[in-house]
Amino acid sequence: DVDNGIDRHTPCRPDAGFFSRLNQMIRLIHTLAQITGITVGNFWRHFVYGRDRLRPVYAIYEMTYACNMNCTYCDDGTGNSYPDQIGKSRPLELADAKRMLGFLRRELPAIYLCGGEPTIHPDFLSILAEIDRLGFYPVLMNTNGLMLPRLLERDPDMFRRIDILIISMDSTDPNVLDRLYRSKKGDGQRVIDVIKAYKKTIKGSGCKVVINCVITEETIDDAMKVMNFCIDEDIAFAPVPANRGKGLMHRFQEIREYGALVDRMLSAEGPRLFGSRKVFQILMRFKSFECHPALRLHITPDGMIPWPCQSDQRFKLTVFDYESLDALLLDAEKRHSVQGHGRRCKSPCYLVQNVSTHVYLKNPLTLTASAVRDLLIKI
């Protein structure tokens, strides 16, 4: 039924086994200990001293701006699509990428890989192996899924190096997907095939799949169908309204069908959401929040860190200029303070990575509990 290269080769070994799950559990315990230490320090700085210069909990690594699609809603946080930025930020050489990852791992437990499309990075598998060797946990990756069959042929254990695999699917209609993707005809069907095949291919690998669905004013009905697909397939759902630059792409609040979609999504009969329900209540209903950009480190393909964030960057720093993350953050704060940043910019970017920083400080137990739940389901 599925002709995408996965089922013909079934390269991923079917069972992670006892020792693999034991290793995951050990990493989870170590991660929780590290995050607890970071969180205690952040709460002390924020609530006792009133500071917004907090320690990041994880890193967002945009491995490359190149992509094998050109989605209609693609946005790098500044109003430009990622493929249009290829010439502005060349990916690091493998040796430098490994050095940067080593720097990050000394300070941070978790990493989120994205792009562009991370899987078309020429050294993707080598970088992923280094991330695994360094012990990052959890390792999250956002992908369109097209390259997964080919990569699995080269590395049958690839899914064991990824803890949470986030695949983008904005419609269950392959023709609609082709129109959104603006890539090769048939790519929409190929993405659907990859997602349907994942259970047979990586069952027991320890990797959890999440469906990311970007919602535009034209795809509200499609998002409802994707949500129902996730319910039927028991796959976690991660919706996000389309943003353009610093703000929403459409006036979703005025669209009645959007309200019905969100009501269904957040109801008891709704899908299993990936992450804290509190985050999605704010994100999807556009409630006010205060962004704290220092809580996540954003890294562009060339190893630069936009400060204070991608959408409102005043300058960039590189990890290679500093001996430690503390030194980098201190220098960044001296050059441009993040004190009250979310209030000054009015936090107009409705993205999970932004809203979650608000929930992290306002509802720490809720966010931590949902993160632990998502990881334990995987194990």
C-alpha positions in Angstrom: 0.0 0.0 0.0 2.9 2.3 0.8 5.5 2.9 -1.9 7.9 5.4 -0.4 11.0 3.3 0.2 10.3 2.6 3.8 8.3 -0.6 3.8 10.4 -2.1 1.0 13.5 -1.9 3.0 12.2 -1.7 6.6 15.8 -0.7 7.7 15.0 0.4 11.2 15.5 -2.5 13.6 12.1 -3.2 15.2 12.9 -3.5 18.9 14.9 -1.0 21.0 15.4 -3.7 23.6 15.9 -3.6 27.3 19.3 -1.9 27.3 18.1 0.8 24.9 15.1 1.6 27.1 17.3 1.5 30.2 19.7 4.1 28.5 16.7 6.3 27.8 15.6 6.1 31.4 19.0 7.0 32.6 19.2 10.0 30.3 15.7 11.1 31.4 16.8 11.0 35.1 20.0 13.0 34.2 18.0 15.5 32.2 15.5 16.0 35.0 18.3 16.6 37.4 19.9 19.1 35.1 16.7 20.9 34.3 15.8 21.1 38.0 19.1 22.8 38.7 18.6 25.3 35.9 15.0 25.9 36.9 15.8 26.5 40.6 18.5 29.0 39.5 16.0 30.7 37.1 13.3 31.0 39.7 15.8 32.5 42.2 17.0 35.1 39.6 13.5 35.9 38.4 11.3 35.9 41.5 13.9 36.9 44.2 16.1 39.3 42.2 13.5 40.3 39.6 15.9 39.5 36.7 15.0 38.3 33.2 18.5 37.2 32.3 17.7 33.5 32.7 19.6 30.4 31.8 18.3 28.6 28.7 16.7 25.2 29.1 17.4 24.0 25.6 18.9 25.0 22.2 17.1 25.5 18.9 19.6 24.6 16.2 18.6 25.6 12.6 21.0 23.2 10.8 20.4 24.7 7.4 18.2 27.2 5.7 18.0 25.0 2.5 14.8 23.1 2.0 13.3 20.7 -0.5 10.0 22.6 -0.2 8.9 26.2 -0.4 5.8 26.3 1.8 3.4 29.2 1.3 3.6 30.1 5.0 7.3 29.6 5.5 8.7 32.4 7.8 12.1 32.8 9.5 10.7 35.2 12.1 11.5 38.3 10.1 8.9 37.9 7.3 11.2 36.0 4.9 11.1 32.4 3.9 14.0 30.1 4.9 15.0 29.1 1.3 15.4 32.9 0.5 18.0 33.1 3.3 20.3 30.3 2.1 23.1 32.7 1.0 23.1 34.6 4.3 24.0 31.8 6.6 26.1 28.9 5.4 26.1 25.7 7.6 29.1 25.1 9.8 31.7 22.6 8.7 31.3 19.3 10.5 34.3 19.8 12.8 33.0 23.2 13.9 29.4 21.9 14.3 30.8 19.2 16.6 32.8 21.8 18.6 29.7 23.9 19.0 27.6 21.0 20.1 30.2 20.1 22.7 30.0 23.7 24.0 26.2 23.5 24.3 26.1 20.1 25.9 28.2 21.3 28.9 25.4 23.7 29.8 22.2 22.4 28.2 20.4 19.0 28.3 18.1 19.2 25.3 18.3 20.2 21.7 15.7 20.9 19.0 16.8 20.4 15.3 15.1 22.3 12.6 15.7 24.2 9.4 14.9 24.9 6.6 14.9 21.2 6.4 17.5 19.6 8.7 17.6 16.2 6.9 19.1 17.7 3.7 22.2 19.0 5.6 25.1 17.1 4.0 26.4 16.0 7.4 23.1 15.3 9.0 23.7 11.8 10.1 27.2 12.6 11.4 25.9 15.5 13.4 23.0 13.4 14.7 25.5 10.7 15.8 27.6 13.4 17.7 24.4 14.7 19.4 23.7 11.1 20.5 27.3 10.6 21.7 27.3 13.8 23.7 24.1 12.6 25.5 21.6 15.3 24.6 18.2 14.4 25.9 15.6 14.8 24.7 16.6 15.3 21.0 13.7 16.8 19.0 13.6 17.2 15.3 11.1 19.0 13.0 11.1 17.7 9.4 8.8 17.4 6.4 9.7 13.7 6.3 10.7 13.3 2.7 14.3 12.3 3.3 13.6 9.8 6.1 13.4 6.7 3.9 16.8 7.4 2.3 18.5 8.3 5.6 17.2 5.1 7.2 18.9 3.1 4.5 22.2 4.7 5.5 21.6 4.5 9.2 19.1 1.9 10.4 19.4 3.2 14.0 18.7 6.8 13.1 15.3 6.9 15.0 17.0 5.7 18.1 19.1 8.8 18.1 15.9 11.0 18.0 13.5 11.1 20.9 10.7 13.1 19.4 10.2 13.3 15.7 7.9 16.2 14.6 6.6 15.8 11.1 4.8 18.6 9.3 1.4 17.8 7.8 -1.1 20.6 7.2 -3.7 18.6 5.3 -4.8 15.0 4.7 -5.4 15.9 1.0 -2.2 15.3 -1.0 -3.3 17.8 -3.7 -3.7 20.5 -1.0 -0.3 19.6 0.4 1.3 19.9 -3.1 -0.2 23.4 -3.4 1.1 24.4 0.1 4.5 22.8 -0.4 5.2 24.3 -3.9 7.7 21.5 -4.5 7.6 18.3 -6.6 4.2 17.0 -7.6 3.4 14.0 -5.4 5.4 15.2 -2.4 2.1 15.6 -0.4 1.3 11.9 -0.9 4.8 11.0 0.0 4.6 12.8 3.3 1.3 11.1 4.1 2.8 7.7 3.2 5.8 8.3 5.5 3.6 9.2 8.5 1.3 6.2 7.9 4.3 3.8 7.6 6.0 5.0 10.8 4.3 2.6 13.1 5.4 -0.5 11.2 8.9 0.9 10.7 10.0 2.4 14.0 7.7 0.7 16.5 9.8 -0.1 19.5 12.7 2.2 18.4 12.0 4.6 21.3 11.2 7.4 18.9 7.9 9.2 19.3 6.1 10.9 16.4 4.3 14.2 16.6 2.3 15.8 13.8 2.9 19.5 13.4 0.1 21.4 11.6 0.5 25.0 10.5 -2.9 26.6 10.2 -3.7 29.4 7.7 -7.1 30.9 6.9 -7.3 28.7 3.8 -6.6 25.4 5.7 -8.8 25.5 8.8 -11.0 22.7 7.5 -7.8 20.8 6.5 -6.4 21.3 10.1 -9.6 19.7 11.5 -9.1 16.7 9.3 -5.4 16.4 10.3 -6.5 16.6 14.0 -9.0 13.8 13.4 -6.3 11.8 11.7 -4.1 12.2 14.8 -7.0 11.0 17.0 -7.6 7.9 14.8 -3.9 7.1 14.6 -3.2 8.0 18.3 -0.5 10.4 17.3 0.3 13.6 19.3 -0.9 16.8 17.6 1.0 20.1 17.6 -1.0 22.9 15.9 0.3 26.4 15.4 -1.3 29.4 13.7 0.7 30.8 10.8 2.9 33.7 11.7 4.5 36.3 9.4 7.3 38.3 10.9 6.4 39.6 14.3 2.8 38.6 14.4 0.0 36.4 13.1 -0.4 35.9 9.3 -4.2 36.3 9.4 -6.9 37.8 11.6 -7.9 34.4 13.0 -9.9 35.9 15.8 -12.5 37.0 13.2 -12.9 33.6 11.5 -15.8 31.6 13.0 -14.5 28.3 11.7 -11.2 28.8 13.5 -13.0 29.2 16.8 -14.8 26.0 16.2 -11.6 24.2 15.4 -9.9 25.4 18.6 -13.0 24.5 20.7 -12.8 21.0 19.4 -9.1 20.8 19.8 -9.2 21.8 23.5 -12.2 19.8 24.4 -12.2 16.5 26.3 -12.8 14.7 23.0 -9.9 16.5 21.3 -6.5 15.1 20.3 -3.6 14.2 22.5 -1.7 17.5 22.4 2.1 17.5 22.4 3.0 19.5 25.4 1.2 21.5 28.0 -2.5 22.2 27.4 -2.0 25.6 29.0 0.5 26.5 26.3 -2.1 25.7 23.6 -4.9 27.5 25.4 -2.7 30.7 25.1 -1.3 29.9 21.7 -4.5 29.0 19.9 -6.8 31.5 21.6 -4.2 34.4 21.3 -4.3 35.2 25.0 -1.7 37.7 26.2 1.6 36.4 27.4 5.1 37.6 28.3 7.9 36.1 26.2 11.3 35.4 27.9 13.7 34.8 25.0 16.7 34.0 27.2 15.1 30.7 28.2 15.9 29.1 24.8 19.1 29.6 22.8 18.5 30.1 19.1 21.4 29.1 16.8 21.5 29.8 13.0 23.3 27.5 10.5 26.5 29.4 10.8 26.7 29.0 14.5 25.5 32.5 15.3 23.1 33.3 18.1 20.6 36.2 17.4 20.1 38.3 20.4 17.6 38.6 22.1 15.6 36.5 19.6 15.3 35.7 15.9 12.4 38.1 15.3 13.9 41.1 17.2 17.6 40.6 16.8 19.9 43.5 17.6 23.1 41.6 16.9 24.5 38.1 16.7 27.1 36.3 18.9 29.1 33.1 18.2 29.8 30.4 20.7 33.4 30.2 19.5 34.2 33.7 21.0 33.4 32.6 24.6 34.8 30.1 27.1 31.4 29.3 28.6 27.7 29.9 28.1 27.6 32.1 31.2 30.2 34.4 29.6 28.2 34.6 26.3 25.0 35.4 28.1 26.7 38.0 30.3 28.2 39.8 27.3 24.9 39.6 25.5 23.1 41.1 28.4 25.6 43.9 28.7 25.2 44.8 25.1 21.4 44.6 25.1 19.4 43.8 28.2 16.5 41.4 28.1 15.1 42.9 31.2 11.4 43.4 30.5 11.9 42.4 26.8 8.5 40.6 26.5 6.7 43.6 27.9 8.5 46.0 25.6 7.9 44.1 22.4 4.4 43.1 23.6 5.1 39.4 22.7 3.2 39.3 19.3 4.8 36.0 18.0 2.4 33.2 18.7 4.8 30.3 18.5 5.1 27.4 21.0 8.8 28.2 21.7 7.6 31.7 22.9 4.4 30.9 24.7 6.2 28.0 26.6 8.6 30.5 28.2 5.7 32.3 29.7 4.2 29.1 31.0 7.6 27.9 32.3 7.7 30.8 34.7 4.0 31.0 35.5 3.1 27.3 35.7 6.4 25.4 36.2 4.8 22.2 37.5 2.3 22.1 34.6 5.0 22.4 32.0 7.4 20.0 33.7 4.7 17.4 34.2 3.7 17.5 30.5 7.3 17.2 29.4 7.9 14.2 31.7 4.6 12.7 30.5 5.7 13.0 26.8 9.1 11.5 27.5 7.7 8.6 29.6 5.2 7.7 26.9 8.1 7.4 24.5 10.0 5.1 26.8 
